[in-house]
């Protein structure tokens, strides 16, 4: 039972307003998609019931469900925001292809989309839909299932704009694509529904960044859905940055479908939001498909972050690597649920998953539940999870060499985080993340090295 008892009038009013504004101009298939998704959300509601609901056992969404966030129907985003504002909250590089969305709406004056003949297409989703692009209708909402996920259903019901990236077969993208979804704070209790559709053609290659950021400290709700489709031999380098306001709620859903010999390398970095949830599902649907998923999250105060990662080895000769790390301070809490499914005929599967957590406070808590579901008999699979504190003996050794306790602690914490940061191949992003997490390391306390 996942149905919420919280009234949904605010969302229903917003949905009716959206239909009234768009039904006459949008294609019928999109209107039908929205209506079907709303019907599912109206039935499912928010997953506030945690008993018997394993996916949400350790995370309560009752505060989010009770807040009644509203989705403003804004056509023109505020033009008083410039790139200098974005540079303060997100990595920015003028050489990248940048698509910026403010409060869920495309900000063309801050973006430099691409759409060359025979080249990569990087544009906003609303324009791609209006142009009648057949790939959008064929793939949109085909991989992010609304049947049993209220958040995906809600995002699809309010689907209006987002990012569309289409890499043709054999094309090697020359520059990274950076998608920035920023909340401006101009609306109180605002909800936004970022949507991303990435299609990587056969033997293509592309690097994509998703950044979710805030330009104001205010309570709001970001409900994001990303769909990534890799054809045979495609290579995708993917990064996801969660840098929301400390008062924000963020639910991110990512669905990846891989074909023969395709590869996705993805890294997730999270340091914001009062409550954050990342739900990732990857289907390795042909021999030779492989994925590598790395993650680093840092929490403090009473923040809560939940990572649910599912990798489905649907075919033989597939490979997956999952390595997440968490740094927890204050009374914060982290949840890690990693499931690797090896189907009956998926022989020669090679899968490893690891979750490691560093607790800097006695009040910090982590619930880690890695699992393997193996229905084939010729596989190599392993998993593990650890949680601990700074080692007292190592701290003592470093202090005996002339370092004070705080400096020694910061070095050890930074080294713990660097193992994930160093996997980032994009050098400007790697430098940005290193500075970001180094600056966020809390000052030493008496709790370091003792529990």
Secondary structure as the mmCIF struct_conf table of DSSP 4:
data_model
#
loop_
_struct_conf.conf_type_id
_struct_conf.id
_struct_conf.beg_label_comp_id
_struct_conf.beg_label_asym_id
_struct_conf.beg_label_seq_id
_struct_conf.end_label_comp_id
_struct_conf.end_label_asym_id
_struct_conf.end_label_seq_id
BEND BEND1 UNK A 6 UNK A 6
HELX_RH_AL_P HELX_RH_AL_P1 UNK A 9 UNK A 22
TURN_TY1_P TURN_TY1_P1 UNK A 23 UNK A 25
BEND BEND2 UNK A 26 UNK A 26
HELX_RH_AL_P HELX_RH_AL_P2 UNK A 28 UNK A 44
TURN_TY1_P TURN_TY1_P2 UNK A 51 UNK A 52
HELX_RH_3T_P HELX_RH_3T_P1 UNK A 54 UNK A 56
TURN_TY1_P TURN_TY1_P3 UNK A 57 UNK A 58
HELX_RH_AL_P HELX_RH_AL_P3 UNK A 62 UNK A 67
STRN STRN1 UNK A 70 UNK A 70
BEND BEND3 UNK A 75 UNK A 76
TURN_TY1_P TURN_TY1_P4 UNK A 79 UNK A 80
HELX_RH_AL_P HELX_RH_AL_P4 UNK A 83 UNK A 87
TURN_TY1_P TURN_TY1_P5 UNK A 88 UNK A 89
BEND BEND4 UNK A 90 UNK A 90
TURN_TY1_P TURN_TY1_P6 UNK A 94 UNK A 95
BEND BEND5 UNK A 96 UNK A 96
STRN STRN2 UNK A 97 UNK A 102
TURN_TY1_P TURN_TY1_P7 UNK A 103 UNK A 104
STRN STRN3 UNK A 105 UNK A 106
HELX_RH_3T_P HELX_RH_3T_P2 UNK A 108 UNK A 110
STRN STRN4 UNK A 114 UNK A 115
TURN_TY1_P TURN_TY1_P8 UNK A 117 UNK A 118
BEND BEND6 UNK A 119 UNK A 119
STRN STRN5 UNK A 121 UNK A 124
HELX_RH_AL_P HELX_RH_AL_P5 UNK A 125 UNK A 130
TURN_TY1_P TURN_TY1_P9 UNK A 131 UNK A 132
HELX_RH_AL_P HELX_RH_AL_P6 UNK A 134 UNK A 139
TURN_TY1_P TURN_TY1_P10 UNK A 140 UNK A 141
BEND BEND7 UNK A 142 UNK A 144
BEND BEND8 UNK A 147 UNK A 148
HELX_RH_AL_P HELX_RH_AL_P7 UNK A 150 UNK A 157
TURN_TY1_P TURN_TY1_P11 UNK A 158 UNK A 158
STRN STRN6 UNK A 163 UNK A 167
TURN_TY1_P TURN_TY1_P12 UNK A 169 UNK A 170
STRN STRN7 UNK A 172 UNK A 172
BEND BEND9 UNK A 174 UNK A 175
STRN STRN8 UNK A 177 UNK A 183
BEND BEND10 UNK A 185 UNK A 185
BEND BEND11 UNK A 187 UNK A 187
TURN_TY1_P TURN_TY1_P13 UNK A 188 UNK A 189
STRN STRN9 UNK A 190 UNK A 190
STRN STRN10 UNK A 191 UNK A 192
STRN STRN11 UNK A 195 UNK A 200
TURN_TY1_P TURN_TY1_P14 UNK A 202 UNK A 203
STRN STRN12 UNK A 205 UNK A 214
BEND BEND12 UNK A 215 UNK A 216
STRN STRN13 UNK A 221 UNK A 230
TURN_TY1_P TURN_TY1_P15 UNK A 232 UNK A 233
STRN STRN14 UNK A 235 UNK A 243
TURN_TY1_P TURN_TY1_P16 UNK A 246 UNK A 247
STRN STRN15 UNK A 249 UNK A 258
TURN_TY1_P TURN_TY1_P17 UNK A 260 UNK A 261
STRN STRN16 UNK A 263 UNK A 270
BEND BEND13 UNK A 274 UNK A 274
STRN STRN17 UNK A 275 UNK A 284
BEND BEND14 UNK A 286 UNK A 286
TURN_TY1_P TURN_TY1_P18 UNK A 287 UNK A 288
STRN STRN18 UNK A 290 UNK A 299
TURN_TY1_P TURN_TY1_P19 UNK A 301 UNK A 302
STRN STRN19 UNK A 304 UNK A 313
BEND BEND15 UNK A 315 UNK A 317
STRN STRN20 UNK A 319 UNK A 328
TURN_TY1_P TURN_TY1_P20 UNK A 330 UNK A 331
STRN STRN21 UNK A 333 UNK A 342
TURN_TY1_P TURN_TY1_P21 UNK A 344 UNK A 345
TURN_TY1_P TURN_TY1_P22 UNK A 347 UNK A 348
STRN STRN22 UNK A 350 UNK A 359
BEND BEND16 UNK A 361 UNK A 361
TURN_TY1_P TURN_TY1_P23 UNK A 362 UNK A 363
STRN STRN23 UNK A 365 UNK A 374
BEND BEND17 UNK A 377 UNK A 378
STRN STRN24 UNK A 380 UNK A 388
HELX_RH_AL_P HELX_RH_AL_P8 UNK A 392 UNK A 400
TURN_TY1_P TURN_TY1_P24 UNK A 401 UNK A 402
HELX_RH_AL_P HELX_RH_AL_P9 UNK A 405 UNK A 421
TURN_TY1_P TURN_TY1_P25 UNK A 422 UNK A 423
HELX_RH_AL_P HELX_RH_AL_P10 UNK A 427 UNK A 440
HELX_LH_PP_P HELX_LH_PP_P1 UNK A 441 UNK A 444
TURN_TY1_P TURN_TY1_P26 UNK A 446 UNK A 449
#
